[in-house]
C-alpha cells in the first residue's frame, strides 16, 4: 500500500511540465506589378503607375496616421497604390524571413540603424540617391548622414522621436520658484533649490538600465558632440577615454546627490522607468525632474492626474556647453529603406522627404521630424511642440547609442552597459572603476560581434 | 484490435505493426520536440554566437561559463537554492501534513496552504514583488514594519528638514546652533527641505522677535520662499514652524525647553547670565521607518527563496499528507501502546515510514529548483536580476534575452542538463525498485 502511494506520487512527478519553445515566424507576402485603378485627376504625375508594398511597425492609431500620409501622396500621384502592412515590433524578424525567402517588400520601416547598416552591406537594399536633392531641400545635412552606409544613401529618417528631453513637475517648480533649466549649471542650481523647497529634484528609474544609459548619452553628446559620440558608439575610442570619465563625473553630480534622488540611492535603483514618472508627477510630488524621451508624456497622461502645462511640461535637455553641441539631439528614428527600384517607389520616397508628407502626420500628433520646413505651429498641442520642434532645429543629431552597439553590451538586462551603469548608480564616485568595467565589457562584446 | 496469439509469423508481424502504429506518433513528437533539440543544443554549444551552427569554437563556450562573473553568480545562487529549498519545503510540508491531521478545520487549512500552487509562478512573482517594495506606502511587508516601528517611536514632524545655514549643524539627529550665546540675543533657527504640505497646520508668517535683556528669543521657520530667498534671514512669505521644541542648555548642563508659537517664535525669559547652547531636539527630525530593501542586491535571493517556499509548501504538504493517510494506523497504535511519546512516535515511526514519500518530494524539489526561472524573472527587479541570477535565467538571457549568444546559451543549457541528470537517474532507479 505504501508503495502504491509512493509510485502514484512518483509517476505524477514524472509528468513534469515540459516547456517547448516554438519560434514564431511570420510569413511575408509581397505582391508586385498589380496595376492600380486609374484615378480621377490628370497631370504628369498620373503617368506614374504601379503599387508599392510597405512593411511597417505602426499598428492601430499610428497606422491610421500613416494612412493620412499615403492619402496626401495619392493626391499628387493618384495612380500609385501603397499597400501598407502593419507588422508590429517584429519587423526585423519578418524582414529576415522575407529576404531569406526571396520576397522582401518594396519598402520597409526599420527602427534599428544597426540592421539598416547590415542589410546595406549585404547588398539587400537599393540606394535612394534619387531622393538626395529632396532631402537636402528639407533636412539639415546630418539627416543624410544618418541614412548613409559606406558613402551611399540608403535610408530616409521619416519619423524621429526626441530623446534629449527633461520633464518637470510644474507645481513643484513653482513652489521652488525655479524655471526649466537651460544649462547644466542651471540644472544643478535648480536641483539645489528644489531640495531646499522640500521636493527631491531627480526622479531616477534606475531599475531600467536604459534610463541611465540615456542620461549618460545625453550628457556625453551635449559635451563632446556628434563626432565623438559616434566614435564611442563604434568603439573606435575606448570607454576609458578621458571624455567618458569626464561625462561620468558629471553624471555623478546627479546620481551622487543622494539626498536629492527620490527615495535616495535605494529608491533610484529599485524604481523602474514607470515608477520614476509616477513619482515625479504624483500629487503631492515625490520628485520634480525626469530625464527621458518624448514617450514620457504618454505615461504621465495614462498613470497620473497631471495635466499638460499646468501639471507637467517638457524642456530640451540642458545645454552642457555653449556652441554647436548645445542643441544636439538624440533620437529614436524610423528609417525607410527600399528593396526595389521602380518609378512608383521613387515617387513615394521623394514625396516622403517633403514637408507635405511630414505635415500630414505632424498635425495629428505623436510624430516628430527633422524636416526643417515643417513649422512648429503645426504640432497639435504645446507639449508635442516642446518635444518635437527641437528635432527640426538641431544641426547635430544622433541615434540612441544602444541601438547601434552589440546588444550584449548595449541592451541586455543586468549585463553590459545597463548593469554597469546600475553599479555606477550604487557608487557614483567610482568613475575610474566603472569606465574600466565598461571598456572590458565593450571589448568582449565587439570582439564576439553583433 | 485484439492481438493474435504469439507464434505464427503473420500474426507476429501484425502485432509489431500495431505496436508501431500506437507508438509512432509519440516517437515522432518526442523526436521533434525532445531528441532533436537536445542533440542540436549539445552540438550547438561548441559553435559561435550566431547562425544555425556558426563557427567552431571548441570548448571556449564552456570556459566562458566558468569565467564570466554573471554566470558564476548564477551557479552560486543555484547552489544556495538547492541547499535551502528542498530541505525546507520537505520539512515544512511534513509539519503541515502532520498538524493538519489533528486540526478540525483541516480541509480549509490545506486548501489555503495549497492555493499558491494554483497561481502561476509568474503571477506569484509579480505579487511578491509588490509585497516586497521598499516604500512602506507600497510594499505590505514594509508597511507592517512601519506600523510596528511607529509604535516604538513616532516619526518627527519635520523629518525631512535640514539646517538652512552653516551657523546651524546637525549633531546626533538634533539641529544645534554652533556658537554659544548669552541672554539678550534673538536667534534665527532656519530650516529648509520641508515640503509645503509638511508645514504644521496653523503656521503664520514668521517673525524675528526683538532681543530683550535677560532673555533668549528666537524663531524657527521654513527658511525658504520660491527661488530660495536669503538663507538665515526671515523674509516676507516664509512661514513660522509652530509646535517645535527648542532647548537651551546652560554651562552646568541644565536644560530648559520652550515650544514655538504660530509665527515660529519662542522665548526663554529671566535667564541668569552665562553661556547657553540652543538646539532643536532630535525627536523633531527622527526619520520614519523607511523599509528594508527586500529587493536590493543583498536580500534578493532570500526574498526569492521565501516566495518559492510559499508556493511549494502546499504541494509538499498534500503529497506527504497522502502518504500519511496511506500509512498503517496499527503501527502507530502499537507504538503508543508500547508507551512511546508523541514525539518518539513521530520521530521513530512516522518519519521512517514516510521516508520514501519524503525523498520523492525532496528529489522533485531539487529538480524544480535547478530549473527555477519564472519566479526570478518576475520577482527580481531588473537592477538586481544580476544578483538574483540562476542558471536557467542566465541561459535564457544569454541566448535570447538580448545578448543573442546561442553558443554560450547552449553551453549553459547543457550544463544545466548535466546537473539534472544524476538526480533524474536517482529518481528513475527509485521507480524501478518500487515497481
Contacts between the chains, C-beta under 8 A, distances in Angstrom:
chain1	res1	chain2	res2	distance
A	1	B	326	5.6
A	1	B	328	7.4
A	2	B	323	7.5
A	2	B	326	6.1
A	2	B	327	7.0
A	2	B	328	7.9
A	2	B	353	6.9
A	2	B	356	7.0
A	3	B	356	7.7
A	3	B	434	5.4
A	4	B	326	7.7
A	5	B	322	6.0
A	5	B	323	5.5
A	5	B	326	4.2
A	5	B	357	7.0
A	6	B	323	7.1
A	6	B	356	4.6
A	6	B	357	5.8
A	6	B	360	6.3
A	6	B	434	5.8
A	7	B	431	7.1
A	7	B	434	5.1
A	7	B	435	7.1
A	9	B	319	5.4
A	9	B	322	6.6
A	9	B	323	7.3
A	9	B	357	6.4
A	9	B	360	5.6
A	10	B	360	5.3
A	10	B	427	7.3
A	10	B	430	6.9
A	10	B	431	5.7
A	10	B	434	6.9
A	11	B	431	7.6
A	13	B	360	6.4
A	13	B	364	4.9
A	13	B	427	7.5
A	14	B	427	7.9
A	14	B	431	7.7
A	16	B	367	7.2
A	16	B	368	7.9
A	18	B	33	7.8
A	18	B	34	7.7
A	20	B	33	5.7
A	174	B	226	6.8
A	175	B	196	5.9
A	175	B	226	6.5
A	176	B	226	6.2
A	176	B	227	7.7
A	176	B	228	7.9
A	177	B	225	6.9
A	177	B	226	2.5
A	177	B	227	3.4
A	177	B	228	6.9
A	178	B	226	7.9
A	178	B	227	7.1
A	193	B	227	7.0
A	193	B	228	4.8
A	195	B	192	7.8
A	195	B	193	6.2
A	196	B	162	7.8
A	196	B	164	7.4
A	196	B	192	4.0
A	196	B	193	6.0
A	196	B	224	5.1
A	196	B	228	6.2
A	197	B	192	7.6
A	197	B	193	7.9
A	197	B	195	7.5
A	197	B	196	7.9
A	197	B	224	5.6
A	197	B	226	7.6
A	198	B	160	6.2
A	198	B	192	7.6
A	198	B	193	5.5
A	198	B	194	4.8
A	198	B	195	3.3
A	198	B	196	6.8
A	198	B	198	6.6
A	198	B	224	7.6
A	199	B	195	6.1
A	206	B	383	5.8
A	207	B	381	4.4
A	207	B	382	5.2
A	207	B	383	4.3
A	208	B	382	6.0
A	208	B	383	8.0
A	209	B	382	6.6
A	209	B	383	7.1
A	263	B	134	7.3
A	263	B	135	6.7
A	266	B	134	6.1
A	266	B	293	5.3
A	266	B	296	6.4
A	267	B	134	7.0
A	267	B	135	7.2
A	269	B	296	7.5
A	269	B	383	5.0
A	269	B	384	7.9
A	270	B	133	7.6
A	270	B	134	5.9
A	270	B	293	7.2
A	270	B	295	5.7
A	270	B	296	7.1
A	270	B	381	5.7
A	270	B	383	6.7
A	270	B	384	8.0
A	272	B	381	6.9
A	272	B	382	7.1
A	284	B	195	6.3
A	284	B	196	7.8
A	284	B	197	5.0
A	407	B	402	5.0
A	407	B	403	6.5
A	407	B	404	5.9
A	408	B	402	6.9
A	408	B	403	4.0
A	408	B	404	7.1
A	408	B	405	6.4
A	411	B	402	5.4
A	412	B	397	6.6
A	412	B	401	6.5
A	412	B	402	3.2
A	412	B	403	4.9
A	413	B	382	4.9
A	413	B	385	5.9
A	413	B	397	6.7
A	413	B	401	6.5
A	413	B	402	6.4
A	414	B	70	7.0
A	414	B	382	6.4
A	414	B	383	7.7
A	414	B	385	4.4
A	414	B	386	3.7
A	414	B	389	7.1
A	414	B	397	7.2
A	415	B	70	5.9
A	415	B	386	6.9
A	415	B	397	7.0
A	415	B	402	7.4
A	415	B	403	6.5
A	416	B	403	7.9
A	418	B	382	7.7
A	419	B	70	7.7
A	419	B	386	5.2
A	422	B	383	4.7
A	425	B	383	8.0
A	426	B	297	7.9
A	448	B	48	7.6
A	448	B	49	5.6
A	448	B	405	7.1
A	449	B	49	6.7
A	449	B	50	7.3
